[in-house]
Amino acid sequence: MVNDTIVVMVSIGNRSHLTDHAFPRLSKWASKHGYNSILLKKAYNPLDRAPHFNKLQVHKLIPGFNR
């Protein structure tokens, strides 16, 4: 179950002042618990919804994860 779990951080646009610090910490935490992690920097939602909606599209973008 752990291997098919992914932690997603969505940070659309030029937000490196945040992600340069936050994502490495998130990634380290995920790895410590046996999870995968990904940083979404590009909007993937086709309906032009709020950026957090992108997390709901992960199952389409990266198949093979159940949680």
Predicted model as a PDB file, atoms N, CA, C, CB and O in Angstrom, pLDDT in the B-factor column:
MODEL        1                                                                  
ATOM      1  N   MET A   1       0.817  -1.193   0.000  1.00 57.00           N  
ATOM      2  CA  MET A   1       0.000   0.000   0.000  1.00 57.00           C  
ATOM      3  C   MET A   1       0.861   1.257   0.000  1.00 57.00           C  
ATOM      4  CB  MET A   1      -0.929  -0.002   1.197  1.00 57.00           C  
ATOM      5  O   MET A   1       0.511   2.240  -0.653  1.00 57.00           O  
ATOM      6  N   VAL A   2       1.963   1.244   0.710  1.00 65.00           N  
ATOM      7  CA  VAL A   2       2.809   2.429   0.787  1.00 65.00           C  
ATOM      8  C   VAL A   2       3.416   2.766  -0.568  1.00 65.00           C  
ATOM      9  CB  VAL A   2       3.913   2.225   1.816  1.00 65.00           C  
ATOM     10  O   VAL A   2       3.484   3.940  -0.929  1.00 65.00           O  
ATOM     11  N   ASN A   3       3.855   1.770  -1.323  1.00 74.00           N  
ATOM     12  CA  ASN A   3       4.506   2.027  -2.614  1.00 74.00           C  
ATOM     13  C   ASN A   3       3.582   2.646  -3.638  1.00 74.00           C  
ATOM     14  CB  ASN A   3       5.061   0.754  -3.166  1.00 74.00           C  
ATOM     15  O   ASN A   3       4.049   3.258  -4.599  1.00 74.00           O  
ATOM     16  N   ASP A   4       2.282   2.502  -3.455  1.00 82.00           N  
ATOM     17  CA  ASP A   4       1.354   3.081  -4.431  1.00 82.00           C  
ATOM     18  C   ASP A   4       0.714   4.359  -3.908  1.00 82.00           C  
ATOM     19  CB  ASP A   4       0.270   2.072  -4.793  1.00 82.00           C  
ATOM     20  O   ASP A   4      -0.383   4.728  -4.327  1.00 82.00           O  
ATOM     21  N   THR A   5       1.406   5.036  -2.985  1.00 86.00           N  
ATOM     22  CA  THR A   5       0.934   6.299  -2.427  1.00 86.00           C  
ATOM     23  C   THR A   5       1.856   7.425  -2.873  1.00 86.00           C  
ATOM     24  CB  THR A   5       0.863   6.230  -0.880  1.00 86.00           C  
ATOM     25  O   THR A   5       3.079   7.294  -2.828  1.00 86.00           O  
ATOM     26  N   ILE A   6       1.264   8.524  -3.301  1.00 87.00           N  
ATOM     27  CA  ILE A   6       2.051   9.669  -3.744  1.00 87.00           C  
ATOM     28  C   ILE A   6       1.580  10.931  -3.013  1.00 87.00           C  
ATOM     29  CB  ILE A   6       1.939   9.852  -5.284  1.00 87.00           C  
ATOM     30  O   ILE A   6       0.387  11.128  -2.785  1.00 87.00           O  
ATOM     31  N   VAL A   7       2.537  11.766  -2.657  1.00 89.00           N  
ATOM     32  CA  VAL A   7       2.253  13.055  -2.025  1.00 89.00           C  
ATOM     33  C   VAL A   7       2.495  14.114  -3.090  1.00 89.00           C  
ATOM     34  CB  VAL A   7       3.149  13.302  -0.733  1.00 89.00           C  
ATOM     35  O   VAL A   7       3.557  14.142  -3.712  1.00 89.00           O  
ATOM     36  N   VAL A   8       1.513  14.985  -3.300  1.00 86.00           N  
ATOM     37  CA  VAL A   8       1.577  15.965  -4.374  1.00 86.00           C  
ATOM     38  C   VAL A   8       1.618  17.377  -3.806  1.00 86.00           C  
ATOM     39  CB  VAL A   8       0.384  15.805  -5.321  1.00 86.00           C  
ATOM     40  O   VAL A   8       0.816  17.744  -2.948  1.00 86.00           O  
ATOM     41  N   MET A   9       2.566  18.156  -4.303  1.00 88.00           N  
ATOM     42  CA  MET A   9       2.600  19.586  -3.996  1.00 88.00           C  
ATOM     43  C   MET A   9       2.301  20.317  -5.296  1.00 88.00           C  
ATOM     44  CB  MET A   9       3.996  20.030  -3.382  1.00 88.00           C  
ATOM     45  O   MET A   9       2.958  20.078  -6.310  1.00 88.00           O  
ATOM     46  N   VAL A  10       1.329  21.194  -5.273  1.00 84.00           N  
ATOM     47  CA  VAL A  10       0.977  21.993  -6.440  1.00 84.00           C  
ATOM     48  C   VAL A  10       1.473  23.415  -6.204  1.00 84.00           C  
ATOM     49  CB  VAL A  10      -0.569  21.967  -6.708  1.00 84.00           C  
ATOM     50  O   VAL A  10       1.122  24.053  -5.211  1.00 84.00           O  
ATOM     51  N   SER A  11       2.286  23.895  -7.122  1.00 85.00           N  
ATOM     52  CA  SER A  11       2.810  25.259  -7.037  1.00 85.00           C  
ATOM     53  C   SER A  11       2.911  25.803  -8.460  1.00 85.00           C  
ATOM     54  CB  SER A  11       4.212  25.300  -6.305  1.00 85.00           C  
ATOM     55  O   SER A  11       3.965  25.730  -9.090  1.00 85.00           O  
ATOM     56  N   ILE A  12       1.821  26.341  -8.948  1.00 81.00           N  
ATOM     57  CA  ILE A  12       1.719  26.794 -10.332  1.00 81.00           C  
ATOM     58  C   ILE A  12       2.417  28.144 -10.483  1.00 81.00           C  
ATOM     59  CB  ILE A  12       0.236  26.893 -10.772  1.00 81.00           C  
ATOM     60  O   ILE A  12       2.213  29.056  -9.682  1.00 81.00           O  
ATOM     61  N   GLY A  13       3.227  28.251 -11.504  1.00 80.00           N  
ATOM     62  CA  GLY A  13       3.895  29.511 -11.801  1.00 80.00           C  
ATOM     63  C   GLY A  13       5.249  29.629 -11.125  1.00 80.00           C  
ATOM     64  O   GLY A  13       5.785  28.654 -10.598  1.00 80.00           O  
ATOM     65  N   ASN A  14       5.790  30.834 -11.147  1.00 85.00           N  
ATOM     66  CA  ASN A  14       7.105  31.091 -10.594  1.00 85.00           C  
ATOM     67  C   ASN A  14       6.994  31.308  -9.085  1.00 85.00           C  
ATOM     68  CB  ASN A  14       7.755  32.312 -11.279  1.00 85.00           C  
ATOM     69  O   ASN A  14       6.812  32.432  -8.618  1.00 85.00           O  
ATOM     70  N   ARG A  15       7.104  30.235  -8.350  1.00 86.00           N  
ATOM     71  CA  ARG A  15       6.991  30.295  -6.898  1.00 86.00           C  
ATOM     72  C   ARG A  15       8.191  29.610  -6.254  1.00 86.00           C  
ATOM     73  CB  ARG A  15       5.676  29.642  -6.424  1.00 86.00           C  
ATOM     74  O   ARG A  15       8.074  29.007  -5.187  1.00 86.00           O  
ATOM     75  N   SER A  16       9.340  29.706  -6.908  1.00 88.00           N  
ATOM     76  CA  SER A  16      10.523  29.007  -6.421  1.00 88.00           C  
ATOM     77  C   SER A  16      10.957  29.506  -5.041  1.00 88.00           C  
ATOM     78  CB  SER A  16      11.666  29.169  -7.413  1.00 88.00           C  
ATOM     79  O   SER A  16      11.610  28.771  -4.299  1.00 88.00           O  
ATOM     80  N   HIS A  17      10.608  30.724  -4.694  1.00 91.00           N  
ATOM     81  CA  HIS A  17      10.949  31.223  -3.356  1.00 91.00           C  
ATOM     82  C   HIS A  17      10.285  30.372  -2.266  1.00 91.00           C  
ATOM     83  CB  HIS A  17      10.520  32.702  -3.209  1.00 91.00           C  
ATOM     84  O   HIS A  17      10.753  30.344  -1.128  1.00 91.00           O  
ATOM     85  N   LEU A  18       9.203  29.684  -2.614  1.00 90.00           N  
ATOM     86  CA  LEU A  18       8.537  28.780  -1.674  1.00 90.00           C  
ATOM     87  C   LEU A  18       8.943  27.328  -1.905  1.00 90.00           C  
ATOM     88  CB  LEU A  18       7.023  28.920  -1.793  1.00 90.00           C  
ATOM     89  O   LEU A  18       9.310  26.618  -0.969  1.00 90.00           O  
ATOM     90  N   THR A  19       8.873  26.901  -3.153  1.00 90.00           N  
ATOM     91  CA  THR A  19       9.111  25.484  -3.442  1.00 90.00           C  
ATOM     92  C   THR A  19      10.560  25.058  -3.245  1.00 90.00           C  
ATOM     93  CB  THR A  19       8.696  25.181  -4.849  1.00 90.00           C  
ATOM     94  O   THR A  19      10.818  23.887  -2.966  1.00 90.00           O  
ATOM     95  N   ASP A  20      11.506  25.973  -3.383  1.00 92.00           N  
ATOM     96  CA  ASP A  20      12.914  25.617  -3.167  1.00 92.00           C  
ATOM     97  C   ASP A  20      13.155  25.155  -1.731  1.00 92.00           C  
ATOM     98  CB  ASP A  20      13.824  26.812  -3.493  1.00 92.00           C  
ATOM     99  O   ASP A  20      14.108  24.426  -1.459  1.00 92.00           O  
ATOM    100  N   HIS A  21      12.303  25.577  -0.831  1.00 94.00           N  
ATOM    101  CA  HIS A  21      12.442  25.193   0.573  1.00 94.00           C  
ATOM    102  C   HIS A  21      11.405  24.138   0.973  1.00 94.00           C  
ATOM    103  CB  HIS A  21      12.307  26.426   1.472  1.00 94.00           C  
ATOM    104  O   HIS A  21      11.725  23.173   1.668  1.00 94.00           O  
ATOM    105  N   ALA A  22      10.190  24.329   0.537  1.00 95.00           N  
ATOM    106  CA  ALA A  22       9.098  23.458   0.985  1.00 95.00           C  
ATOM    107  C   ALA A  22       9.135  22.080   0.337  1.00 95.00           C  
ATOM    108  CB  ALA A  22       7.769  24.110   0.694  1.00 95.00           C  
ATOM    109  O   ALA A  22       8.916  21.079   1.020  1.00 95.00           O  
ATOM    110  N   PHE A  23       9.408  22.004  -0.971  1.00 95.00           N  
ATOM    111  CA  PHE A  23       9.336  20.696  -1.621  1.00 95.00           C  
ATOM    112  C   PHE A  23      10.426  19.733  -1.148  1.00 95.00           C  
ATOM    113  CB  PHE A  23       9.431  20.867  -3.116  1.00 95.00           C  
ATOM    114  O   PHE A  23      10.121  18.561  -0.929  1.00 95.00           O  
ATOM    115  N   PRO A  24      11.669  20.158  -0.981  1.00 96.00           N  
ATOM    116  CA  PRO A  24      12.656  19.204  -0.446  1.00 96.00           C  
ATOM    117  C   PRO A  24      12.254  18.631   0.911  1.00 96.00           C  
ATOM    118  CB  PRO A  24      14.010  19.879  -0.322  1.00 96.00           C  
ATOM    119  O   PRO A  24      12.485  17.453   1.183  1.00 96.00           O  
ATOM    120  N   ARG A  25      11.660  19.452   1.752  1.00 97.00           N  
ATOM    121  CA  ARG A  25      11.197  18.956   3.059  1.00 97.00           C  
ATOM    122  C   ARG A  25      10.051  17.960   2.888  1.00 97.00           C  
ATOM    123  CB  ARG A  25      10.745  20.133   3.958  1.00 97.00           C  
ATOM    124  O   ARG A  25      10.012  16.926   3.555  1.00 97.00           O  
ATOM    125  N   LEU A  26       9.122  18.279   1.992  1.00 96.00           N  
ATOM    126  CA  LEU A  26       8.009  17.373   1.725  1.00 96.00           C  
ATOM    127  C   LEU A  26       8.521  16.055   1.156  1.00 96.00           C  
ATOM    128  CB  LEU A  26       7.004  18.021   0.756  1.00 96.00           C  
ATOM    129  O   LEU A  26       8.088  14.979   1.570  1.00 96.00           O  
ATOM    130  N   SER A  27       9.432  16.147   0.220  1.00 96.00           N  
ATOM    131  CA  SER A  27       9.997  14.961  -0.410  1.00 96.00           C  
ATOM    132  C   SER A  27      10.725  14.077   0.603  1.00 96.00           C  
ATOM    133  CB  SER A  27      10.950  15.366  -1.527  1.00 96.00           C  
ATOM    134  O   SER A  27      10.603  12.852   0.572  1.00 96.00           O  
ATOM    135  N   LYS A  28      11.470  14.699   1.487  1.00 97.00           N  
ATOM    136  CA  LYS A  28      12.186  13.953   2.525  1.00 97.00           C  
ATOM    137  C   LYS A  28      11.199  13.262   3.464  1.00 97.00           C  
ATOM    138  CB  LYS A  28      13.116  14.892   3.324  1.00 97.00           C  
ATOM    139  O   LYS A  28      11.394  12.104   3.833  1.00 97.00           O  
ATOM    140  N   TRP A  29      10.143  13.972   3.847  1.00 96.00           N  
ATOM    141  CA  TRP A  29       9.119  13.381   4.709  1.00 96.00           C  
ATOM    142  C   TRP A  29       8.450  12.193   4.020  1.00 96.00           C  
ATOM    143  CB  TRP A  29       8.065  14.435   5.091  1.00 96.00           C  
ATOM    144  O   TRP A  29       8.268  11.138   4.626  1.00 96.00           O  
ATOM    145  N   ALA A  30       8.088  12.375   2.751  1.00 95.00           N  
ATOM    146  CA  ALA A  30       7.432  11.305   1.997  1.00 95.00           C  
ATOM    147  C   ALA A  30       8.341  10.082   1.913  1.00 95.00           C  
ATOM    148  CB  ALA A  30       7.054  11.791   0.579  1.00 95.00           C  
ATOM    149  O   ALA A  30       7.896   8.956   2.137  1.00 95.00           O  
ATOM    150  N   SER A  31       9.600  10.302   1.595  1.00 95.00           N  
ATOM    151  CA  SER A  31      10.555   9.210   1.478  1.00 95.00           C  
ATOM    152  C   SER A  31      10.718   8.468   2.808  1.00 95.00           C  
ATOM    153  CB  SER A  31      11.907   9.742   1.001  1.00 95.00           C  
ATOM    154  O   SER A  31      10.806   7.241   2.837  1.00 95.00           O  
ATOM    155  N   LYS A  32      10.756   9.212   3.887  1.00 95.00           N  
ATOM    156  CA  LYS A  32      10.891   8.624   5.222  1.00 95.00           C  
ATOM    157  C   LYS A  32       9.759   7.644   5.514  1.00 95.00           C  
ATOM    158  CB  LYS A  32      10.916   9.724   6.286  1.00 95.00           C  
ATOM    159  O   LYS A  32       9.957   6.651   6.214  1.00 95.00           O  
ATOM    160  N   HIS A  33       8.576   7.925   4.976  1.00 94.00           N  
ATOM    161  CA  HIS A  33       7.408   7.083   5.215  1.00 94.00           C  
ATOM    162  C   HIS A  33       7.137   6.103   4.070  1.00 94.00           C  
ATOM    163  CB  HIS A  33       6.192   7.950   5.436  1.00 94.00           C  
ATOM    164  O   HIS A  33       6.122   5.407   4.076  1.00 94.00           O  
ATOM    165  N   GLY A  34       8.037   6.048   3.094  1.00 93.00           N  
ATOM    166  CA  GLY A  34       7.893   5.109   1.995  1.00 93.00           C  
ATOM    167  C   GLY A  34       6.971   5.569   0.883  1.00 93.00           C  
ATOM    168  O   GLY A  34       6.537   4.762   0.060  1.00 93.00           O  
ATOM    169  N   TYR A  35       6.665   6.873   0.851  1.00 92.00           N  
ATOM    170  CA  TYR A  35       5.784   7.412  -0.181  1.00 92.00           C  
ATOM    171  C   TYR A  35       6.609   8.007  -1.321  1.00 92.00           C  
ATOM    172  CB  TYR A  35       4.838   8.477   0.414  1.00 92.00           C  
ATOM    173  O   TYR A  35       7.791   8.307  -1.156  1.00 92.00           O  
ATOM    174  N   ASN A  36       5.988   8.169  -2.446  1.00 91.00           N  
ATOM    175  CA  ASN A  36       6.562   8.915  -3.562  1.00 91.00           C  
ATOM    176  C   ASN A  36       6.090  10.365  -3.442  1.00 91.00           C  
ATOM    177  CB  ASN A  36       6.149   8.289  -4.951  1.00 91.00           C  
ATOM    178  O   ASN A  36       5.124  10.657  -2.737  1.00 91.00           O  
ATOM    179  N   SER A  37       6.777  11.261  -4.135  1.00 92.00           N  
ATOM    180  CA  SER A  37       6.351  12.663  -4.104  1.00 92.00           C  
ATOM    181  C   SER A  37       6.580  13.293  -5.471  1.00 92.00           C  
ATOM    182  CB  SER A  37       7.114  13.454  -3.003  1.00 92.00           C  
ATOM    183  O   SER A  37       7.417  12.848  -6.256  1.00 92.00           O  
ATOM    184  N   ILE A  38       5.809  14.342  -5.725  1.00 89.00           N  
ATOM    185  CA  ILE A  38       5.925  15.047  -6.994  1.00 89.00           C  
ATOM    186  C   ILE A  38       5.548  16.513  -6.776  1.00 89.00           C  
ATOM    187  CB  ILE A  38       5.021  14.391  -8.088  1.00 89.00           C  
ATOM    188  O   ILE A  38       4.708  16.841  -5.939  1.00 89.00           O  
ATOM    189  N   LEU A  39       6.182  17.361  -7.537  1.00 90.00           N  
ATOM    190  CA  LEU A  39       5.876  18.785  -7.534  1.00 90.00           C  
ATOM    191  C   LEU A  39       5.257  19.129  -8.879  1.00 90.00           C  
ATOM    192  CB  LEU A  39       7.152  19.649  -7.258  1.00 90.00           C  
ATOM    193  O   LEU A  39       5.903  18.971  -9.914  1.00 90.00           O  
ATOM    194  N   LEU A  40       4.018  19.595  -8.877  1.00 84.00           N  
ATOM    195  CA  LEU A  40       3.351  20.022 -10.112  1.00 84.00           C  
ATOM    196  C   LEU A  40       3.554  21.520 -10.273  1.00 84.00           C  
ATOM    197  CB  LEU A  40       1.825  19.663 -10.093  1.00 84.00           C  
ATOM    198  O   LEU A  40       3.070  22.308  -9.460  1.00 84.00           O  
ATOM    199  N   LYS A  41       4.266  21.910 -11.315  1.00 85.00           N  
ATOM    200  CA  LYS A  41       4.545  23.314 -11.576  1.00 85.00           C  
ATOM    201  C   LYS A  41       3.696  23.855 -12.722  1.00 85.00           C  
ATOM    202  CB  LYS A  41       6.019  23.502 -11.889  1.00 85.00           C  
ATOM    203  O   LYS A  41       3.592  25.068 -12.905  1.00 85.00           O  
ATOM    204  N   LYS A  42       3.100  22.969 -13.478  1.00 81.00           N  
ATOM    205  CA  LYS A  42       2.315  23.352 -14.644  1.00 81.00           C  
ATOM    206  C   LYS A  42       0.853  22.985 -14.397  1.00 81.00           C  
ATOM    207  CB  LYS A  42       2.854  22.661 -15.933  1.00 81.00           C  
ATOM    208  O   LYS A  42       0.563  21.904 -13.885  1.00 81.00           O  
ATOM    209  N   ALA A  43      -0.052  23.864 -14.753  1.00 77.00           N  
ATOM    210  CA  ALA A  43      -1.483  23.582 -14.589  1.00 77.00           C  
ATOM    211  C   ALA A  43      -1.902  22.476 -15.553  1.00 77.00           C  
ATOM    212  CB  ALA A  43      -2.333  24.862 -14.827  1.00 77.00           C  
ATOM    213  O   ALA A  43      -1.577  22.512 -16.740  1.00 77.00           O  
ATOM    214  N   TYR A  44      -2.625  21.501 -15.026  1.00 78.00           N  
ATOM    215  CA  TYR A  44      -3.093  20.379 -15.831  1.00 78.00           C  
ATOM    216  C   TYR A  44      -4.605  20.286 -15.881  1.00 78.00           C  
ATOM    217  CB  TYR A  44      -2.529  19.097 -15.297  1.00 78.00           C  
ATOM    218  O   TYR A  44      -5.138  19.392 -16.539  1.00 78.00           O  
ATOM    219  N   ASN A  45      -5.306  21.172 -15.212  1.00 73.00           N  
ATOM    220  CA  ASN A  45      -6.749  21.014 -15.200  1.00 73.00           C  
ATOM    221  C   ASN A  45      -7.358  21.663 -16.444  1.00 73.00           C  
ATOM    222  CB  ASN A  45      -7.349  21.625 -13.918  1.00 73.00           C  
ATOM    223  O   ASN A  45      -7.097  22.830 -16.737  1.00 73.00           O  
ATOM    224  N   PRO A  46      -8.157  20.908 -17.158  1.00 70.00           N  
ATOM    225  CA  PRO A  46      -8.716  21.385 -18.418  1.00 70.00           C  
ATOM    226  C   PRO A  46      -9.878  22.361 -18.260  1.00 70.00           C  
ATOM    227  CB  PRO A  46      -9.166  20.224 -19.225  1.00 70.00           C  
ATOM    228  O   PRO A  46     -10.297  22.981 -19.238  1.00 70.00           O  
ATOM    229  N   LEU A  47     -10.397  22.506 -17.057  1.00 72.00           N  
ATOM    230  CA  LEU A  47     -11.584  23.333 -16.851  1.00 72.00           C  
ATOM    231  C   LEU A  47     -11.254  24.687 -16.239  1.00 72.00           C  
ATOM    232  CB  LEU A  47     -12.568  22.609 -15.970  1.00 72.00           C  
ATOM    233  O   LEU A  47     -12.155  25.410 -15.811  1.00 72.00           O  
ATOM    234  N   ASP A  48      -9.972  25.037 -16.194  1.00 74.00           N  
ATOM    235  CA  ASP A  48      -9.526  26.324 -15.665  1.00 74.00           C  
ATOM    236  C   ASP A  48     -10.042  26.573 -14.247  1.00 74.00           C  
ATOM    237  CB  ASP A  48      -9.981  27.447 -16.583  1.00 74.00           C  
ATOM    238  O   ASP A  48     -10.538  27.652 -13.923  1.00 74.00           O  
ATOM    239  N   ARG A  49      -9.908  25.550 -13.423  1.00 79.00           N  
ATOM    240  CA  ARG A  49     -10.314  25.664 -12.026  1.00 79.00           C  
ATOM    241  C   ARG A  49      -9.141  26.137 -11.181  1.00 79.00           C  
ATOM    242  CB  ARG A  49     -10.850  24.320 -11.500  1.00 79.00           C  
ATOM    243  O   ARG A  49      -8.039  26.337 -11.690  1.00 79.00           O  
ATOM    244  N   ALA A  50      -9.382  26.312  -9.901  1.00 78.00           N  
ATOM    245  CA  ALA A  50      -8.339  26.752  -8.973  1.00 78.00           C  
ATOM    246  C   ALA A  50      -7.154  25.783  -8.995  1.00 78.00           C  
ATOM    247  CB  ALA A  50      -8.906  26.872  -7.541  1.00 78.00           C  
ATOM    248  O   ALA A  50      -7.340  24.599  -9.276  1.00 78.00           O  
ATOM    249  N   PRO A  51      -5.941  26.259  -8.703  1.00 70.00           N  
ATOM    250  CA  PRO A  51      -4.746  25.404  -8.778  1.00 70.00           C  
ATOM    251  C   PRO A  51      -4.828  24.122  -7.955  1.00 70.00           C  
ATOM    252  CB  PRO A  51      -3.556  26.181  -8.331  1.00 70.00           C  
ATOM    253  O   PRO A  51      -4.300  23.092  -8.375  1.00 70.00           O  
ATOM    254  N   HIS A  52      -5.473  24.161  -6.798  1.00 73.00           N  
ATOM    255  CA  HIS A  52      -5.524  22.939  -5.994  1.00 73.00           C  
ATOM    256  C   HIS A  52      -6.320  21.824  -6.673  1.00 73.00           C  
ATOM    257  CB  HIS A  52      -6.129  23.241  -4.638  1.00 73.00           C  
ATOM    258  O   HIS A  52      -6.187  20.662  -6.287  1.00 73.00           O  
ATOM    259  N   PHE A  53      -7.137  22.145  -7.667  1.00 79.00           N  
ATOM    260  CA  PHE A  53      -7.857  21.128  -8.427  1.00 79.00           C  
ATOM    261  C   PHE A  53      -6.892  20.201  -9.152  1.00 79.00           C  
ATOM    262  CB  PHE A  53      -8.808  21.782  -9.428  1.00 79.00           C  
ATOM    263  O   PHE A  53      -7.237  19.054  -9.440  1.00 79.00           O  
ATOM    264  N   ASN A  54      -5.679  20.685  -9.452  1.00 75.00           N  
ATOM    265  CA  ASN A  54      -4.686  19.866 -10.150  1.00 75.00           C  
ATOM    266  C   ASN A  54      -4.370  18.580  -9.395  1.00 75.00           C  
ATOM    267  CB  ASN A  54      -3.408  20.662 -10.361  1.00 75.00           C  
ATOM    268  O   ASN A  54      -4.081  17.555 -10.012  1.00 75.00           O  
ATOM    269  N   LYS A  55      -4.423  18.624  -8.063  1.00 74.00           N  
ATOM    270  CA  LYS A  55      -4.142  17.414  -7.286  1.00 74.00           C  
ATOM    271  C   LYS A  55      -5.132  16.309  -7.614  1.00 74.00           C  
ATOM    272  CB  LYS A  55      -4.178  17.718  -5.787  1.00 74.00           C  
ATOM    273  O   LYS A  55      -4.799  15.126  -7.540  1.00 74.00           O  
ATOM    274  N   LEU A  56      -6.339  16.693  -7.973  1.00 79.00           N  
ATOM    275  CA  LEU A  56      -7.349  15.697  -8.305  1.00 79.00           C  
ATOM    276  C   LEU A  56      -7.103  15.053  -9.671  1.00 79.00           C  
ATOM    277  CB  LEU A  56      -8.723  16.331  -8.276  1.00 79.00           C  
ATOM    278  O   LEU A  56      -7.748  14.063 -10.015  1.00 79.00           O  
ATOM    279  N   GLN A  57      -6.178  15.609 -10.444  1.00 78.00           N  
ATOM    280  CA  GLN A  57      -5.872  15.079 -11.768  1.00 78.00           C  
ATOM    281  C   GLN A  57      -4.671  14.134 -11.760  1.00 78.00           C  
ATOM    282  CB  GLN A  57      -5.616  16.217 -12.726  1.00 78.00           C  
ATOM    283  O   GLN A  57      -4.331  13.554 -12.791  1.00 78.00           O  
ATOM    284  N   VAL A  58      -4.039  13.980 -10.622  1.00 76.00           N  
ATOM    285  CA  VAL A  58      -2.823  13.165 -10.541  1.00 76.00           C  
ATOM    286  C   VAL A  58      -3.063  11.754 -11.045  1.00 76.00           C  
ATOM    287  CB  VAL A  58      -2.309  13.119  -9.111  1.00 76.00           C  
ATOM    288  O   VAL A  58      -2.199  11.194 -11.720  1.00 76.00           O  
ATOM    289  N   HIS A  59      -4.201  11.167 -10.738  1.00 78.00           N  
ATOM    290  CA  HIS A  59      -4.468   9.799 -11.182  1.00 78.00           C  
ATOM    291  C   HIS A  59      -4.454   9.686 -12.705  1.00 78.00           C  
ATOM    292  CB  HIS A  59      -5.813   9.324 -10.641  1.00 78.00           C  
ATOM    293  O   HIS A  59      -4.181   8.610 -13.238  1.00 78.00           O  
ATOM    294  N   LYS A  60      -4.740  10.767 -13.405  1.00 82.00           N  
ATOM    295  CA  LYS A  60      -4.693  10.766 -14.867  1.00 82.00           C  
ATOM    296  C   LYS A  60      -3.274  11.023 -15.373  1.00 82.00           C  
ATOM    297  CB  LYS A  60      -5.652  11.822 -15.433  1.00 82.00           C  
ATOM    298  O   LYS A  60      -2.867  10.489 -16.405  1.00 82.00           O  
ATOM    299  N   LEU A  61      -2.533  11.840 -14.642  1.00 81.00           N  
ATOM    300  CA  LEU A  61      -1.187  12.236 -15.072  1.00 81.00           C  
ATOM    301  C   LEU A  61      -0.145  11.163 -14.747  1.00 81.00           C  
ATOM    302  CB  LEU A  61      -0.792  13.556 -14.409  1.00 81.00           C  
ATOM    303  O   LEU A  61       0.779  10.932 -15.527  1.00 81.00           O  
ATOM    304  N   ILE A  62      -0.298  10.525 -13.616  1.00 81.00           N  
ATOM    305  CA  ILE A  62       0.676   9.543 -13.152  1.00 81.00           C  
ATOM    306  C   ILE A  62      -0.070   8.293 -12.711  1.00 81.00           C  
ATOM    307  CB  ILE A  62       1.547  10.113 -11.990  1.00 81.00           C  
ATOM    308  O   ILE A  62      -0.350   8.132 -11.523  1.00 81.00           O  
ATOM    309  N   PRO A  63      -0.396   7.412 -13.639  1.00 80.00           N  
ATOM    310  CA  PRO A  63      -1.142   6.211 -13.272  1.00 80.00           C  
ATOM    311  C   PRO A  63      -0.285   5.274 -12.411  1.00 80.00           C  
ATOM    312  CB  PRO A  63      -1.627   5.478 -14.535  1.00 80.00           C  
ATOM    313  O   PRO A  63       0.944   5.339 -12.435  1.00 80.00           O  
ATOM    314  N   GLY A  64      -0.940   4.429 -11.676  1.00 77.00           N  
ATOM    315  CA  GLY A  64      -0.232   3.441 -10.867  1.00 77.00           C  
ATOM    316  C   GLY A  64      -0.221   3.747  -9.385  1.00 77.00           C  
ATOM    317  O   GLY A  64       0.319   2.975  -8.593  1.00 77.00           O  
ATOM    318  N   PHE A  65      -0.813   4.865  -9.003  1.00 78.00           N  
ATOM    319  CA  PHE A  65      -0.904   5.216  -7.587  1.00 78.00           C  
ATOM    320  C   PHE A  65      -2.355   5.118  -7.166  1.00 78.00           C  
ATOM    321  CB  PHE A  65      -0.338   6.643  -7.311  1.00 78.00           C  
ATOM    322  O   PHE A  65      -3.253   5.562  -7.881  1.00 78.00           O  
ATOM    323  N   ASN A  66      -2.576   4.537  -6.010  1.00 72.00           N  
ATOM    324  CA  ASN A  66      -3.940   4.372  -5.510  1.00 72.00           C  
ATOM    325  C   ASN A  66      -4.341   5.439  -4.521  1.00 72.00           C  
ATOM    326  CB  ASN A  66      -4.092   3.031  -4.875  1.00 72.00           C  
ATOM    327  O   ASN A  66      -5.530   5.703  -4.345  1.00 72.00           O  
ATOM    328  N   ARG A  67      -3.361   6.064  -3.863  1.00 64.00           N  
ATOM    329  CA  ARG A  67      -3.672   7.061  -2.844  1.00 64.00           C  
ATOM    330  C   ARG A  67      -2.766   8.246  -3.032  1.00 64.00           C  
ATOM    331  CB  ARG A  67      -3.525   6.483  -1.422  1.00 64.00           C  
ATOM    332  O   ARG A  67      -2.852   9.215  -2.278  1.00 64.00           O  
TER     333      ARG A  67                                                      
ENDMDL                                                                          
END                                                                             
